[in-house]
Amino acid sequence: MKTNLILFVTILLGINTVKSQQIFNEIFSGTSLPTGWSISSTATIPAEKWTFYDTYDDIEVYESTTVSQNEWLYLPKVNLKSYSEAYFNLGLWFYNKDSWFTNKSCKATVHASTNDGISWTEIWNTEQITATNFLGEALFSRFWNIKLSAFCGPGKPDVKLAIQYTSNKLKSTTITSFAALLRANIAVQPLITFNKLSKESMTWYNAADFTGTYDIYYGPLGTTTGKDGGTLVTGLTGNTFTFPENFCQYTAFIRANKGGLGEWVKMDFLNSVSNILAAPDATSSALSWTGYSPTYDLEYGLGNFSVGTGTRINNINAISYNLTNLQPNTNYKVYIKASCNTANWGSKTFKTTALGTASAEKELFTFYPNPTKNSVHFSSPLNNIKILDISGKAVKSFMKSTTKIDITELPAGVYIISGIKNSGEKVKLKIIKG
């Protein structure tokens, strides 16, 4: 689970690594703890210490026991004498909502030192995090921007930063809690994180204490900054932008702008389908899902089939569909995507219910076509057939056993057909005469 979560966060941040007014930048793409970084630890279990993971491109620390921890991660010193303003941008991620927010058994704190670590001053901590920052058990992926202006300017000593992880004995769940540092960046401009992209708009997290504006650049999926016919919008305040175009899929970038240009941060809106639900019975299944597309494509088949080998239904102009003519007591899988999305399928598996004795007999009887213009066919003979209009008045009858009736002379409308099968079972059908 840990692997999947970390990969998800990394992708969601969609970080563009082009350097722009960066003083220090680390994205943990090597195979060991970066040069100049160090740790100190009180943990006796190796996994509970700050540890570099080249597999996940991050540095992580764990809370896996009720033993208190005090783990420090030290960054290299930086010289900010030539700058009037700077930001420490952290790509931090936290797992286990109860430990971080409810019980507060874990805490992450950022400290600064101007005397090479002899003494430290707290400049940020995770106690400001609220429940709304969490998506399930995990923290929403975002950058946390810490202003470093107090350490900028002529005559200021070099500053050393550290991230401290502490835990106590208040943990009340057996789920492992941990913090992951995905990126550490010191730059003149803050790095801006997307909050949400939808079909209509984008929102982002405002950088604390930032008094500049924001630029965005957007266009069709795959757009790159300054190319591919995208649209540049500058001078934005607040944290929301509504697109004048009606994109089904698109790529968006955002950066800070205050006397200079920050780094572009990218995210793709793929118009993904989510929350697929299936409500099967013996021979059908009602489907529903969440999405933003005007039309959707659906493919279904037996078992765990692969896309391209099932039955395809295209251009569904709703967020629901009813699959029919399914086999009872059978495993099915359905894939659904926005019609404009070439590959990003959502999926759901389900199993139809078994037929009871009465139901099985009923399912053997079918009729077609419906609607019809002239005749109705039955899969087995019916006797004593009566046709009633919508008011319940009998308008036609057939006394002989037959598998076909002619209703050409009846006016268009909705009718009820009643009859008796050879087994004695009564049948009542609704049919539309076109």
C-alpha positions in Angstrom: 0.0 0.0 0.0 2.8 2.3 0.8 4.3 2.0 -2.6 1.1 2.9 -4.4 0.4 5.9 -2.2 3.8 7.4 -2.7 3.7 7.0 -6.5 0.2 8.6 -6.4 1.4 11.7 -4.6 4.5 12.1 -6.9 2.3 12.0 -10.0 -0.3 14.3 -8.5 2.2 17.0 -7.8 3.2 16.8 -11.4 6.4 18.7 -10.6 8.2 20.4 -13.6 11.9 20.4 -12.6 13.0 23.3 -14.8 15.0 25.5 -12.5 13.9 29.1 -12.0 15.5 31.3 -9.4 16.3 28.3 -7.3 18.8 28.6 -4.5 18.6 25.0 -3.4 16.7 22.1 -4.9 16.5 18.4 -4.1 14.2 15.9 -5.7 15.8 12.7 -4.3 16.5 11.0 -7.6 19.8 9.4 -6.6 20.5 6.1 -4.8 21.6 7.4 -1.4 21.1 10.2 1.1 22.1 13.4 -0.8 25.4 15.0 -0.2 25.4 17.4 2.8 22.3 15.9 4.3 22.4 14.1 7.7 20.2 12.6 10.4 20.1 12.1 14.2 17.8 9.6 15.8 16.5 8.2 19.1 14.9 5.2 17.3 16.2 1.7 17.9 14.3 0.3 14.9 16.0 1.3 11.6 12.7 1.9 9.8 11.8 4.5 12.4 14.7 6.7 11.4 14.7 9.2 8.5 15.7 6.9 5.6 16.4 7.6 2.0 14.4 5.5 -0.5 15.6 5.6 -4.0 12.7 3.4 -5.1 10.2 6.1 -4.1 12.4 9.2 -4.6 11.8 10.4 -1.1 13.0 10.4 2.5 10.7 8.8 5.0 10.3 8.3 8.8 8.0 5.9 10.5 5.9 5.6 13.7 5.4 1.8 14.0 5.5 1.4 17.8 4.2 3.3 20.8 7.8 4.2 21.8 8.4 7.9 21.7 10.6 9.1 18.8 12.7 12.2 18.1 14.1 12.1 14.6 16.0 15.0 12.9 16.8 15.4 9.2 19.4 18.1 8.5 19.7 20.0 5.2 22.9 21.6 3.9 23.6 25.2 4.8 22.6 27.9 2.4 23.7 31.5 1.8 20.8 34.0 1.4 22.8 37.2 1.6 22.1 38.1 -2.0 18.3 37.8 -1.6 15.7 40.0 0.0 13.1 37.3 0.1 13.2 33.5 -0.2 10.9 30.5 0.5 11.5 27.0 1.8 9.2 24.9 -0.3 8.5 21.4 1.0 6.8 18.5 -0.8 5.7 16.8 2.4 3.2 14.0 2.7 1.7 12.4 5.8 0.0 9.1 6.2 -2.6 8.0 8.9 -5.1 10.7 9.6 -5.7 9.6 13.2 -2.0 9.9 14.2 -1.5 13.3 12.5 -4.8 15.0 13.1 -7.1 13.3 15.6 -4.7 11.9 18.2 -1.8 14.1 17.2 0.6 11.4 18.1 2.9 12.5 15.3 4.3 16.0 14.6 6.7 17.4 12.0 8.5 20.6 12.7 10.8 22.8 10.6 13.7 24.5 12.4 16.3 27.1 11.3 19.8 27.6 12.7 22.2 30.5 12.1 25.1 29.0 14.2 25.6 25.7 12.4 23.1 23.7 14.5 24.2 24.8 17.9 20.7 26.2 18.5 17.5 26.0 16.6 14.4 28.2 16.1 11.0 26.6 15.1 9.6 28.3 11.9 6.7 25.8 11.0 4.9 22.7 12.3 2.1 20.4 11.3 -0.2 21.4 14.0 -1.8 23.8 11.6 -3.0 20.9 9.5 -6.8 20.3 9.5 -9.0 17.4 8.6 -9.8 19.0 5.3 -6.2 18.6 4.2 -6.7 14.8 4.2 -7.9 12.5 1.4 -8.9 9.4 3.3 -5.9 8.3 5.4 -3.4 10.4 3.4 -2.6 14.2 3.4 -3.5 16.0 0.2 -0.4 16.4 -1.9 0.8 20.0 -1.8 3.8 22.2 -1.3 4.2 23.9 2.1 5.8 27.4 1.6 7.8 28.8 4.5 9.1 32.3 4.2 12.8 32.8 4.9 13.0 36.6 4.7 14.4 36.8 8.3 17.5 35.0 7.0 17.9 37.1 3.8 20.0 40.2 3.1 23.6 41.5 3.4 25.5 40.5 6.6 23.1 37.6 7.4 24.9 34.4 8.4 24.3 31.2 6.5 21.2 29.4 7.5 20.8 25.6 8.1 17.3 24.0 8.1 16.1 20.8 9.7 12.9 18.8 9.8 12.1 17.1 13.1 9.7 14.2 13.5 8.4 13.4 16.9 5.9 10.9 18.2 4.4 10.1 21.6 2.4 7.3 23.2 -1.0 8.6 22.2 -1.2 6.4 19.1 -4.5 4.4 19.2 -4.3 2.5 15.9 -2.1 -0.3 14.7 -1.7 1.3 11.2 1.8 2.5 10.6 2.1 6.3 10.4 4.8 8.1 8.5 6.0 11.3 6.9 7.6 11.5 3.5 9.7 14.4 2.1 9.2 14.3 -1.7 11.0 17.6 -2.5 13.0 20.3 -0.7 13.4 23.6 -2.5 14.7 27.0 -1.5 13.8 29.7 -4.1 13.0 33.4 -4.5 9.4 32.5 -5.4 7.1 29.9 -3.7 6.2 26.7 -5.5 2.4 26.6 -6.0 0.4 23.4 -5.6 -2.8 22.6 -7.4 -5.8 22.1 -5.1 -8.3 20.8 -7.6 -8.8 20.6 -11.4 -12.2 20.1 -12.9 -13.7 20.5 -16.3 -14.7 24.1 -15.6 -11.9 25.5 -13.4 -8.7 25.1 -11.4 -7.9 26.0 -7.8 -4.6 26.2 -6.0 -3.1 26.7 -2.6 -2.1 30.2 -1.9 1.4 30.5 -0.6 1.5 31.9 3.0 2.7 35.5 3.3 3.0 35.8 -0.5 1.9 39.2 -1.9 2.5 38.7 -5.6 0.3 37.3 -8.3 -0.1 34.0 -10.1 0.4 33.1 -13.8 -1.3 30.1 -15.5 -0.7 28.5 -18.8 -3.1 25.9 -20.2 -4.1 24.2 -23.4 -5.1 20.8 -24.8 -3.7 17.7 -23.1 0.1 17.6 -23.7 0.6 21.3 -24.0 4.0 22.6 -22.8 4.7 26.1 -21.6 5.3 28.6 -24.4 4.5 26.0 -27.1 1.6 24.1 -28.7 -0.8 27.0 -28.9 -1.5 27.3 -25.2 -3.0 30.3 -23.4 -1.1 32.4 -20.9 -3.0 34.3 -18.2 -1.1 36.6 -15.8 -1.8 38.8 -12.8 -4.2 36.5 -11.1 -5.0 36.9 -7.4 -7.0 34.6 -5.2 -6.8 30.9 -5.8 -9.4 30.1 -8.6 -9.5 30.4 -12.4 -12.4 29.5 -14.6 -11.7 28.3 -18.1 -13.5 30.1 -20.9 -13.0 27.1 -23.2 -14.8 23.8 -22.9 -11.9 21.3 -22.7 -12.7 17.6 -22.2 -9.0 17.1 -21.3 -6.2 19.6 -20.8 -2.8 20.4 -19.3 -2.4 23.3 -16.9 0.6 25.0 -15.4 0.9 27.6 -12.5 3.7 29.7 -11.1 4.2 32.6 -8.6 5.1 36.0 -10.0 6.5 38.8 -7.8 9.3 40.8 -9.3 10.4 37.7 -11.1 9.0 34.4 -12.3 8.6 31.3 -10.2 8.8 27.7 -11.4 6.0 26.2 -13.5 4.2 23.4 -11.7 2.2 21.1 -14.0 -0.9 19.0 -13.8 -3.0 17.1 -16.3 -6.8 17.0 -16.2 -7.6 13.5 -17.7 -11.4 13.6 -17.2 -11.2 10.3 -15.3 -14.2 8.2 -14.4 -14.5 7.4 -10.7 -17.0 5.9 -8.1 -18.2 3.2 -10.5 -21.1 1.4 -8.9 -22.9 -1.8 -10.1 -26.3 -3.1 -8.9 -26.7 -6.5 -10.5 -29.6 -8.9 -10.6 -29.7 -12.3 -12.4 -29.6 -11.0 -16.0 -28.8 -7.3 -15.8 -26.8 -4.7 -13.9 -27.5 -1.0 -13.3 -24.3 1.0 -13.6 -23.5 4.6 -12.4 -20.3 6.6 -12.1 -18.9 10.1 -11.6 -17.3 12.1 -14.4 -17.2 15.4 -16.3 -17.5 14.3 -19.9 -20.5 14.9 -22.2 -20.2 11.3 -23.4 -18.7 8.0 -22.2 -17.5 4.7 -23.7 -18.2 1.5 -21.9 -16.9 -2.0 -22.5 -17.9 -5.2 -20.6 -17.2 -8.9 -20.6 -16.9 -12.1 -18.7 -14.4 -12.4 -15.8 -11.3 -10.3 -15.8 -11.2 -9.6 -19.5 -8.9 -7.0 -21.1 -10.0 -3.8 -22.9 -10.5 -4.5 -26.6 -11.8 -8.0 -26.2 -15.3 -7.2 -24.7 -18.5 -5.7 -25.9 -18.1 -2.0 -26.6 -20.9 0.7 -26.2 -19.8 4.2 -27.2 -21.0 7.7 -26.7 -23.3 7.2 -23.7 -24.6 10.7 -22.9 -25.3 10.0 -19.2 -23.5 8.9 -16.1 -25.5 5.7 -15.8 -26.3 2.7 -18.0 -28.2 -0.6 -17.7 -26.5 -3.7 -18.9 -29.0 -6.4 -20.1 -29.0 -9.9 -21.4 -26.3 -11.0 -18.8 -25.9 -14.6 -17.6 -27.0 -15.5 -14.1 -24.5 -16.2 -11.4 -21.6 -15.0 -13.5 -18.6 -12.8 -12.9 -18.4 -9.7 -15.1 -16.1 -6.7 -15.5 -16.9 -3.3 -16.9 -14.6 -0.5 -18.1 -15.8 3.1 -18.4 -14.0 6.2 -19.7 -14.7 9.6 -21.0 -15.1 9.4 -24.8 -12.3 11.9 -25.3 -9.9 10.0 -23.1 -7.9 7.5 -25.1 -6.6 5.2 -22.4 -7.6 6.2 -18.9 -10.3 3.5 -18.1 -12.1 3.1 -14.8 -13.2 -0.4 -14.0 -15.6 -2.4 -11.8 -16.1 -6.1 -11.2 -19.5 -7.6 -10.2 -21.3 -10.9 -10.2 -24.9 -11.4 -11.3 -27.3 -13.2 -8.9 -28.5 -16.8 -9.3 -31.9 -17.5 -10.7 -34.5 -19.1 -8.5 -36.9 -21.8 -9.9 -39.7 -19.4 -10.6 -37.3 -16.8 -12.1 -35.6 -19.3 -14.3 -38.9 -20.3 -15.8 -39.8 -16.7 -16.3 -36.5 -16.0 -18.0 -37.2 -18.6 -20.6 -39.9 -16.4 -22.0 -39.1 -13.4 -24.2 -40.9 -11.2 -26.7 -39.7 -8.9 -29.5 -39.6 -6.3 -31.0 -40.4 -3.6 -28.6 -41.3 -1.0 -29.7 -43.0 -2.5 -32.8 -45.1 -1.3 -35.8 -47.0 -4.4 -36.8 -46.3 -7.7 -35.0 -45.1 -9.1 -31.7 -43.2 -12.4 -31.5 -43.1 -14.7 -28.4 -40.3 -17.2 -27.5 -43.0 -19.8 -26.6 -46.7 -20.1 -27.3 -49.3 -18.0 -25.5 -53.0 -18.8 -25.1 -56.0 -16.6 -24.4 -54.2 -13.4 -25.4 -55.8 -10.1 -24.5 -54.5 -6.6 -25.5 -55.5 -3.8 -23.2 -55.0 0.0 -23.8 -53.6 2.3 -21.1 -57.0 2.8 -19.5 -57.4 -1.0 -19.1 -59.9 -1.5 -21.9 -59.6 -4.6 -24.0 -59.0 -3.7 -27.6 -58.1 -7.0 -29.2 -57.9 -10.7 -28.3 -56.5 -14.0 -29.7 -57.9 -17.2 -28.3 -55.7 -19.7 -30.1 -52.2 -20.7 -29.0 -49.7 -18.7 -31.0 -46.1 -17.3 -31.0 -47.0 -14.3 -33.1 -49.7 -11.6 -33.1 -50.5 -8.8 -35.5 -51.3 -5.4 -34.1 -51.0 -3.3 -37.3 -54.5 -1.8 -37.0 -54.0 -0.6 -33.5 -53.2 3.1 -33.0 -49.8 4.1 -31.7 -49.5 4.0 -27.9 -48.7 1.8 -24.9 -50.5 -1.5 -24.5 -50.6 -4.4 -22.0 -50.5 -7.9 -23.4 -51.8 -10.7 -21.1 -51.8 -14.4 -21.9 -51.2 -17.9 -20.5 -48.2 -20.1 -21.3 -48.7 -23.8 -21.9 -47.4 -24.4 -18.4 -50.3 -22.5 -17.0 -48.2 -19.5 -15.9 -49.8 -16.1 -16.5 -47.8 -13.6 -18.5 -48.3 -9.8 -18.6 -46.2 -7.6 -20.9 -46.0 -3.9 -21.7 -45.4 -3.0 -25.3 -45.1 0.2 -27.3 -46.9 0.4 -30.7 -45.1 2.9 -32.9 
